[in-house]
Each structure stands twice: as C-alpha cells, then as structure tokens.
Amino acid sequence: MIFNLTEVQRKIGYEFKCPELLRVAFTHASFSNEKKGEKNNERLEFLGDSVLGFIVTDYLFKYTEESEGDMTENKQLIVSFKPLSATCKRLKLYENLIVGENVVVTEKLQENLMEAVIGAIYLDGGIEEAKKFIYNNIINKIKLKADTKFVDYKSKLNELSAKKRFTVSYETVDKKGMDNDPTFTVSLFIDGKKVASSTAKGKKQNAEQLVAKKALEILRNKKLKQNG
C-alpha cells in the first residue's frame, strides 16, 4: 500500500496541520511490528471511536425526538461495522493503509481505519472538523430505521400560524464559510416582528428548523404564562 499525503487529504476533505498525525492514522500495527520505531493507529482508533459516539449521540439528541432506547438503537446503526467499512470503501481510504507484509486489508481493518482517521481529525482540527467529516461521510449517507421521528418544526409552526392566524417569515442574516461547508444564521419573524435567531452548519434549512423550534418554545412559554 502506498501512502500519498496529498491524495489522502483530498479523499478525506481535510488538510492536516500535522501531516505526521495522518500518517500514523493509516499505519496498522502489523507494519509497526515489522518496522520498529513506527507508531501505529491503535490509540487513534480508540479515541476516534469515542469521538464518533459523542457526535452521533449529539446529532440524535438535537435532530430527533426519539426515546432513549430508540436513540441507542440508531446510534448503534450509525457507528457499527457496516457503515464504517462502507465509508472506507467509498472514499477508497483502504488503498492507502500501511500494513505489514502479506496482510490482507479486511473490512474490520477498514472499520478501524475510519475510527483512527476520525481521531486524527479531532486532534488536528478539533470537534467541529471531526463533526463535519462524520456528518458529510457517515450520518448523511445512512438511512436510520424506518420509524425514526424527525421533527419538522417549520411545518409545526406553519400549522400553528394557520390556526392562530399569524404570519411567519424567515430571513438569512448571515452566511459564513466555504460553499461546501457553510454556516447560516437565520432570523424568524412573526407578523413582521423578530422573535428569534439561530445558527447552524450545512444547509440553510438546518438553521430554519432550529429557529422554528425556538419560536415554538417561546410561543408555548408565552401561553403558559398567560394561563398562569
């Protein structure tokens, strides 16, 4: 296997400040056992497993209203063997894995490589870079179980506005970052009056969903105060 730094960074979509860290992430223990002094990716694999678990849990908590049991099930679906090895294959990262002589790159090795890469990205670029990689390459590519309850807060707010006869509008007040990884800030107005603002990475709709959720909470709290 050949490790080409430029090629690997292109596949990953992230440029390392510490390139040596990336090489370690692609070095299997079978190679370091043959080449004394070479570091292997086992520690990065351990770290990446925890980072992946946290980011997936954070995603499920924020963007679904699943029970604890359903979140656990969906988390296992995302962080399990198949999606990780499939991601490795799709990105062709296995082509650059540094292994010992006569070692076959199995799907298990590919799963471990993905965890090591996540650990390396986290150490080099922080949690936001790790999150971007995981969202783009794993979470957004997998279909959760059929009964996952994605909550469409915009639709809920629209239903309420039709019932209570008020108007809702959204305004994009800021956009930062590159076109392939933007961050949007959106303000929500009810009857022309600004009610809330929210910021989210990725699609503009993500920020709109968050601000709609915030507006629903504000309206609910206002109703509770009036009733009290």
N, C-alpha and C positions, 0 to 999 in steps of 0.2 A: 504494500500500500504506500502511496506517495502523499506526503503532507505538503500541500501548497497553500501557504498562508492567505494569499490574495483570493484564491478560488474558494477556500473555506469561508472566509469572511463574506464573500459575495453570496454564497449559499445561505449563510445564517442571516444576512442582512444587518450585520452589526460590525463596526470596525473597532478592534481592541486597542486600548491604550497600552496594555501589557500583552504583546503577542505571545510571549512565552507561556502565559496562562492558558491560552487557547491550545497551544501545542500539547501541554500537559493533559488537557481535557480529552485529547484524541490519542493519548498514549495508554495502551492497555497494559495490564500487569504482566502479561506474557512477554512483552517486549522489554519492560524494565527488568524482568528477571534475567533476561539474556544480556542486556546492556547495563551493567552495574553503574549506578550513579544517576540513571534516568528516573525521573519521577513518573508515577502513573496516575490515572484518573480516579482511583477508588475514593479518595477523600472528597473530590469534587462531585462524584456521583452521590455520595451520602448527603452533601449539602444541597445539591440540586433537587433531590427527592423531597426534602423539606420545603424548599422554596416553591416548588411546583404545587405541593399540597396546600400551602398557605394561599397562594394566588388563586387557585381553583376554588378553595373554600370562600375566599373573599368575593369572588365572582358570583358564586351560587347564592351567597347571603344577600348581595346587593341587587341582583337582577332576577331573582325568582322569589316566590313566597312558599317554597317547599318546606315541609316538616323536616325535623332533624333527621329522621330516618331516610326520607327521600333525598335530602342533600347528601347524606352519606353514600347512598347508592349511586347518585350521579357523580359524586367525586371519584368513586372507585372506577366508574365507567371512563372518566377522562384520564386519570393518572395510571391506568392499568397498562399491562404489557402490550396489547394490540395497538392502541393509538400511538404509543411512543415509538414502537418499532416501525409502524406505518409512516410516521412523520419522518423518521430517519431515512427510510427508503425513498419517500417522495422528494426529500431535499438532497438525496444521494450523498449523505454525510459518511455512510459506511465506506465509500470509495477512498476516504482519507484517514480512516482509522489505522493507527500504527500498532501492529500486532507482532507477536513472535513468529518464528519460522514454523510453517505448517499449521498455523492456527486458522481455523475456519471462522469467518465472521457470521455468527448465528444471529437470529432475531433477538435473543437475550442480550448479546453483546451490543446490539443496536439500541435496545432499550436503555442499557447502562450508559451508552454514549450520549443519548439525549439528556439524561439526568446530569451527566458531567458537564455538558455544554451549558445547560441552564445554570448550574452552579458557577461556572466560569463567567458567564454574562453578568450574574448577580454581583460577583466580587469585583468585576471590572467596571460595570456601569451602574450598579445599584438596582433597587427593586423595580423602578419604572421601566428600565431597559429589559429586565427579565420578564416583566408583565407584558410588555409589547411583543416580545418573542413568543411567549406562551399563548397570548390571545390570537396572534396572527397565524401561528403554525399548528396549534393544538385545539384550543377551545372553539375557535371559529370554524374548524374543519370537522367537528364531530357532532353527531346528532344525539341529543340526550334522549332518555327514554320517553315514550310517546306521551305520557301524562304529565310531563314537566309543565308547571304552571308559570309560563312567562306572563308577567303582569303588564298589560298595555295601559299605562297611566294616562296617556293622551286620550285614548278612547273613553276611559272612565271619566275624565274631566269634561270631554265633549258631551257625554250623556248627561252629566250633571248640569252643564250650561244650557242644554236644551230644555231640561226640566225646570230649572230656576230662571231661565230667560236672561242669561248674561252672555256677553261675547268674550271669546278667548283668542289671543293672538300671541305669536312668538316673534322675537327679534334677535338675530345673531349680532351680538355686540362686539365679539372679538374672535379671531381665529389666529392661532399660533402654530409654529412647527412646519415641517415639510408636508407637501401634498399627500405623501404616502403614509403620514402619521400625524395628522392634525389634531389640535386641541381646540374645541369650540366652547365659547361662553354664550349662553342664550338667556334672554330675559323673557318673562311671561307677563302678559298684561290682561287684566280683566276689566272690561268696559273702559279700556284706554288707560287704566291705572296700573303701574308696575307693581307686581305682587312679589316676585322672587326672581333670582338668577341662579344658574347652575353651570358648572364647567365639567366637561368630560372629554376623554380622548376617543379617537376613532371617528365614527360618523356623527354628523350634526344631530341626528335623531337620538343618539345616546344622551346628549345634553338636554334635548327637549323632553325625553322621558323622565329624566331626573328632576327637571324643574316642574313638570306636571305633577310628579309625586309630591314635591314640596308644596305646591299650590293646594293640592287636595288636603294635605295635613294642616295647612294654615286655615283653610275653609272649615275643616272638621273641628279644629280647636276653637275657631270663632263661634261656631254653632253651639259647642259645649258651654262656652262662656255665657252665651245668650240664654241658654236653657237654665244655666245655674243661677 
